[in-house]
């Protein structure tokens, strides 16, 4: 249960700090995510849970009045990739450790 609150807090924090201008680090991370099998855009068929996570992100964006061009999520954790890529929290890093050497 504690991890759920941690994830919610990270989601809110990332949206509060959102800047439309992506940092160079975010751009590198998102380029890695572009071809990742965990990226929702790369799955041939989304599960019901994946669809729920995508919609939950859209609802959170709406309530926090944040607009992003890309609604892709990491299907492992459910985080929107634009917001996930902006965070430095160790708990919010790539689940496949693909960002470790950046």
N, CA, C and O of each residue as an XYZ file, in Angstrom:
408
protein
N       0.823     -1.193      0.000
C       0.000      0.000      0.000
C       0.870      1.260      0.000
O       0.520      2.253     -0.637
N       1.990      1.223      0.704
C       2.897      2.360      0.755
C       3.440      2.705     -0.627
O       3.619      3.882     -0.942
N       3.707      1.689     -1.463
C       4.211      1.959     -2.811
C       3.170      2.660     -3.677
O       3.526      3.455     -4.547
N       1.905      2.380     -3.453
C       0.847      3.055     -4.217
C       0.887      4.554     -3.920
O       0.816      5.376     -4.833
N       0.999      4.899     -2.647
C       1.061      6.316     -2.279
C       2.333      6.969     -2.810
O       2.313      8.134     -3.209
N       3.428      6.234     -2.816
C       4.691      6.742     -3.357
C       4.542      7.030     -4.852
O       4.991      8.069     -5.336
N       3.905      6.097     -5.588
C       3.706      6.283     -7.025
C       2.802      7.489     -7.295
O       3.064      8.278     -8.203
N       1.746      7.621     -6.505
C       0.833      8.755     -6.677
C       1.573     10.062     -6.412
O       1.413     11.039     -7.144
N       2.381     10.065     -5.361
C       3.143     11.272     -5.038
C       4.131     11.615     -6.146
O       4.295     12.789     -6.478
N       4.800     10.601     -6.732
C       5.720     10.841     -7.846
C       4.970     11.357     -9.071
O       5.456     12.247     -9.769
N       3.789     10.799     -9.333
C       2.995     11.233    -10.486
C       2.585     12.689    -10.343
O       2.661     13.456    -11.303
N       2.157     13.067     -9.164
C       1.756     14.453     -8.924
C       2.968     15.380     -9.011
O       2.903     16.434     -9.643
N       4.066     14.988     -8.378
C       5.284     15.807     -8.403
C       5.768     16.024     -9.839
O       6.122     17.142    -10.213
N       5.783     14.961    -10.639
C       6.286     15.085    -12.011
C       5.412     16.013    -12.846
O       5.911     16.716    -13.725
N       4.126     16.015    -12.577
C       3.231     16.901    -13.322
C       3.370     18.349    -12.851
O       3.298     19.272    -13.663
N       3.567     18.553    -11.556
C       3.762     19.913    -11.040
C       5.033     20.535    -11.606
O       5.084     21.739    -11.858
N       6.060     19.709    -11.804
C       7.348     20.201    -12.284
C       7.463     20.158    -13.803
O       8.507     20.503    -14.357
N       6.404     19.740    -14.474
C       6.464     19.553    -15.927
C       6.798     20.841    -16.665
O       6.253     21.909    -16.386
N       7.705     20.701    -17.605
C       8.112     21.798    -18.469
C       7.994     21.281    -19.902
O       8.531     20.221    -20.225
N       7.306     22.010    -20.748
C       7.115     21.566    -22.139
C       8.432     21.377    -22.885
O       8.518     20.573    -23.813
N       9.458     22.124    -22.473
C      10.772     21.982    -23.111
C      11.517     20.829    -22.458
O      11.938     20.919    -21.305
N      11.676     19.752    -23.203
C      12.347     18.579    -22.660
C      13.837     18.854    -22.482
O      14.462     19.517    -23.310
N      14.388     18.343    -21.404
C      15.815     18.476    -21.161
C      16.559     17.501    -22.078
O      15.948     16.566    -22.594
N      17.854     17.697    -22.288
C      18.629     16.739    -23.086
C      18.564     15.314    -22.514
O      18.525     14.339    -23.264
N      18.553     15.207    -21.181
C      18.470     13.886    -20.561
C      17.123     13.230    -20.853
O      17.065     12.036    -21.147
N      16.046     14.001    -20.775
C      14.726     13.468    -21.098
C      14.675     12.979    -22.550
O      14.130     11.913    -22.836
N      15.244     13.764    -23.450
C      15.243     13.373    -24.863
C      15.972     12.061    -25.065
O      15.521     11.212    -25.835
N      17.108     11.882    -24.373
C      17.850     10.616    -24.480
C      17.027      9.458    -23.926
O      16.942      8.392    -24.535
N      16.426      9.683    -22.771
C      15.611      8.631    -22.159
C      14.433      8.262    -23.051
O      14.149      7.081    -23.250
N      13.751      9.264    -23.587
C      12.594      8.990    -24.439
C      12.998      8.293    -25.744
O      12.225      7.506    -26.292
N      14.194      8.577    -26.235
C      14.642      7.881    -27.449
C      14.882      6.399    -27.148
O      14.664      5.546    -28.008
N      15.329      6.097    -25.935
C      15.482      4.699    -25.525
C      14.105      4.051    -25.390
O      13.904      2.913    -25.814
N      13.170      4.772    -24.805
C      11.818      4.249    -24.605
C      11.081      3.998    -25.928
O      10.196      3.146    -26.012
N      11.464      4.753    -26.946
C      10.764      4.658    -28.231
C      10.705      3.227    -28.764
O       9.697      2.825    -29.345
N      11.778      2.456    -28.573
C      11.833      1.090    -29.093
C      11.639      0.019    -28.025
O      11.759     -1.170    -28.317
N      11.345      0.421    -26.804
C      11.235     -0.523    -25.695
C       9.950     -1.361    -25.799
O       8.894     -0.836    -26.151
N      10.041     -2.649    -25.496
C       8.846     -3.497    -25.530
C       7.835     -3.149    -24.429
O       6.673     -3.546    -24.516
N       8.262     -2.417    -23.403
C       7.339     -2.028    -22.333
C       6.565     -0.756    -22.675
O       5.609     -0.417    -21.978
N       6.955     -0.052    -23.723
C       6.256      1.149    -24.168
C       4.890      0.727    -24.708
O       4.799     -0.170    -25.547
N       3.838      1.371    -24.229
C       2.486      1.009    -24.660
C       2.302      1.137    -26.173
O       1.490      0.420    -26.758
N       3.038      2.031    -26.803
C       2.937      2.195    -28.257
C       3.471      0.981    -29.012
O       3.126      0.769    -30.175
N       4.310      0.185    -28.355
C       4.952     -0.946    -29.029
C       4.260     -2.282    -28.779
O       4.691     -3.306    -29.308
N       3.220     -2.287    -27.999
C       2.510     -3.530    -27.730
C       1.423     -3.732    -28.782
O       0.642     -2.824    -29.065
N       1.384     -4.916    -29.347
C       0.366     -5.188    -30.363
C      -1.031     -5.169    -29.765
O      -1.978     -4.686    -30.386
N      -1.149     -5.696    -28.557
C      -2.447     -5.709    -27.902
C      -2.266     -5.305    -26.439
O      -1.544     -5.957    -25.685
N      -2.926     -4.235    -26.063
C      -2.854     -3.759    -24.685
C      -3.775     -4.596    -23.806
O      -4.860     -5.000    -24.225
N      -3.326     -4.848    -22.590
C      -4.170     -5.562    -21.641
C      -5.198     -4.587    -21.071
O      -5.106     -3.377    -21.278
N      -6.157     -5.121    -20.368
C      -7.148     -4.279    -19.710
C      -6.468     -3.374    -18.680
O      -6.843     -2.212    -18.526
N      -5.465     -3.913    -17.975
C      -4.718     -3.119    -17.001
C      -3.936     -1.991    -17.681
O      -3.887     -0.875    -17.163
N      -3.328     -2.274    -18.834
C      -2.609     -1.233    -19.587
C      -3.568     -0.105    -19.968
O      -3.246      1.073    -19.809
N      -4.724     -0.467    -20.462
C      -5.726      0.518    -20.875
C      -6.175      1.352    -19.682
O      -6.355      2.564    -19.793
N      -6.355      0.694    -18.541
C      -6.734      1.400    -17.310
C      -5.651      2.408    -16.928
O      -5.964      3.545    -16.576
N      -4.381      2.003    -16.993
C      -3.265      2.885    -16.629
C      -3.195      4.095    -17.559
O      -2.943      5.212    -17.106
N      -3.414      3.883    -18.841
C      -3.405      4.987    -19.812
C      -4.511      5.981    -19.473
O      -4.285      7.191    -19.454
N      -5.702      5.465    -19.209
C      -6.838      6.346    -18.897
C      -6.633      7.065    -17.568
O      -6.991      8.234    -17.428
N      -6.060      6.370    -16.603
C      -5.780      6.993    -15.312
C      -4.811      8.160    -15.476
O      -4.982      9.201    -14.840
N      -3.800      7.996    -16.320
C      -2.862      9.089    -16.604
C      -3.587     10.265    -17.243
O      -3.317     11.416    -16.903
N      -4.496      9.993    -18.157
C      -5.241     11.071    -18.816
C      -6.113     11.830    -17.819
O      -6.221     13.055    -17.884
N      -6.733     11.092    -16.898
C      -7.568     11.729    -15.873
C      -6.709     12.604    -14.969
O      -7.086     13.734    -14.659
N      -5.564     12.092    -14.548
C      -4.655     12.861    -13.702
C      -4.179     14.119    -14.426
O      -4.111     15.194    -13.829
N      -3.849     13.986    -15.710
C      -3.437     15.152    -16.501
C      -4.553     16.192    -16.552
O      -4.303     17.391    -16.425
N      -5.777     15.723    -16.737
C      -6.925     16.627    -16.813
C      -7.091     17.397    -15.506
O      -7.219     18.621    -15.511
N      -7.088     16.670    -14.387
C      -7.289     17.326    -13.097
C      -6.152     18.255    -12.725
O      -6.366     19.260    -12.047
N      -4.955     17.932    -13.156
C      -3.810     18.791    -12.844
C      -3.568     19.831    -13.936
O      -2.626     20.619    -13.862
N      -4.432     19.820    -14.949
C      -4.383     20.775    -16.056
C      -3.021     20.780    -16.741
O      -2.424     21.830    -16.977
N      -2.549     19.571    -17.051
C      -1.269     19.400    -17.731
C      -1.552     18.736    -19.074
O      -2.302     17.764    -19.160
N      -0.946     19.273    -20.102
C      -1.138     18.723    -21.438
C       0.190     18.186    -21.971
O       1.217     18.863    -21.909
N       0.151     16.964    -22.493
C       1.334     16.393    -23.131
C       0.932     15.879    -24.506
O      -0.211     15.484    -24.732
N       1.895     15.894    -25.413
C       1.634     15.428    -26.769
C       1.634     13.908    -26.873
O       1.061     13.343    -27.805
N       2.277     13.251    -25.919
C       2.454     11.817    -25.993
C       1.839     11.150    -24.767
O       2.231     11.441    -23.637
N       0.875     10.255    -24.989
C       0.211      9.551    -23.895
C       0.814      8.171    -23.637
O       0.231      7.374    -22.901
N       1.963      7.880    -24.227
C       2.590      6.568    -24.041
C       2.934      6.347    -22.579
O       3.341      7.268    -21.871
N       2.760      5.099    -22.139
C       3.117      4.757    -20.769
C       4.111      3.603    -20.757
O       4.263      2.877    -21.740
N       4.776      3.453    -19.628
C       5.570      2.260    -19.363
C       4.571      1.235    -18.825
O       3.994      1.444    -17.758
N       4.364      0.159    -19.525
C       3.360     -0.812    -19.094
C       3.794     -1.582    -17.851
O       2.977     -2.260    -17.228
N       5.056     -1.485    -17.490
C       5.528     -2.129    -16.267
C       4.997     -1.398    -15.035
O       4.488     -2.027    -14.107
N       5.117     -0.070    -15.027
C       4.733      0.693    -13.838
C       3.493      1.563    -14.056
O       2.841      1.963    -13.091
N       3.163      1.857    -15.320
C       1.989      2.674    -15.614
C       2.254      4.155    -15.714
O       1.322      4.939    -15.896
N       3.515      4.558    -15.597
C       3.857      5.982    -15.656
C       3.856      6.489    -17.095
O       4.278      5.790    -18.017
N       3.375      7.719    -17.269
C       3.484      8.372    -18.563
C       4.969      8.595    -18.818
O       5.680      9.088    -17.942
N       5.441      8.240    -19.999
C       6.872      8.292    -20.295
C       7.448      9.699    -20.261
O       8.602      9.875    -19.869
N       6.681     10.699    -20.659
C       7.179     12.082    -20.635
C       7.492     12.490    -19.202
O       8.527     13.100    -18.931
N       6.579     12.143    -18.279
C       6.789     12.518    -16.882
C       7.840     11.635    -16.224
O       8.673     12.120    -15.458
N       7.801     10.355    -16.517
C       8.768      9.418    -15.933
C      10.192      9.816    -16.315
O      11.101      9.749    -15.488
N      10.383     10.223    -17.545
C      11.727     10.566    -18.028
C      12.301     11.814    -17.368
O      13.503     12.065    -17.454
N      11.457     12.591    -16.718
C      11.924     13.835    -16.092
C      12.377     13.634    -14.653
O      12.984     14.531    -14.069
N      12.097     12.494    -14.082
C      12.351     12.272    -12.659
C      13.732     11.716    -12.371
O      14.303     10.977    -13.173
N      14.258     12.085    -11.211
C      15.560     11.586    -10.768
C      15.419     10.614     -9.599
O      16.415     10.069     -9.122
N      14.196     10.396     -9.137
C      13.955      9.486     -8.027
C      14.347      8.065     -8.432
O      13.872      7.574     -9.456
N      15.199      7.395     -7.659
C      15.660      6.045     -8.009
C      14.514      5.046     -8.179
O      14.635      4.086     -8.941
N      13.397      5.272     -7.469
C      12.259      4.369     -7.589
C      11.490      4.581     -8.885
O      10.616      3.784     -9.226
N      11.803      5.632     -9.599
C      11.060      5.937    -10.824
C      11.927      5.799    -12.072
O      11.616      6.385    -13.109
N      12.988      5.046    -11.981
C      13.871      4.825    -13.115
C      13.329      3.691    -14.001
O      12.352      3.031    -13.644
N      13.948      3.480    -15.117
C      13.544      2.451    -16.064
C      13.560      1.075    -15.385
O      14.567      0.703    -14.784
N      12.474      0.326    -15.471
C      12.434     -0.992    -14.841
C      13.387     -2.000    -15.496
O      13.713     -3.028    -14.902
N      13.826     -1.704    -16.711
C      14.779     -2.580    -17.401
C      16.214     -2.054    -17.291
O      17.129     -2.590    -17.915
N      16.398     -1.008    -16.497
C      17.713     -0.393    -16.268
C      18.376      0.121    -17.546
O      19.602      0.115    -17.653
N      17.587      0.556    -18.495
C      18.140      1.051    -19.759
C      18.665      2.482    -19.661
O      19.354      2.957    -20.564
N      18.338      3.170    -18.563
C      18.789      4.546    -18.404
C      20.034      4.646    -17.545
O      20.529      5.749    -17.316
N      20.549      3.543    -17.070
C      21.640      3.556    -16.087
C      22.899      4.249    -16.583
O      23.591      4.873    -15.778
N      23.220      4.172    -17.831
C      24.492      4.711    -18.327
C      24.378      6.099    -18.928
O      25.290      6.548    -19.623
N      23.284      6.778    -18.675
C      23.109      8.127    -19.243
C      23.646      9.185    -18.303
O      23.585     10.374    -18.612
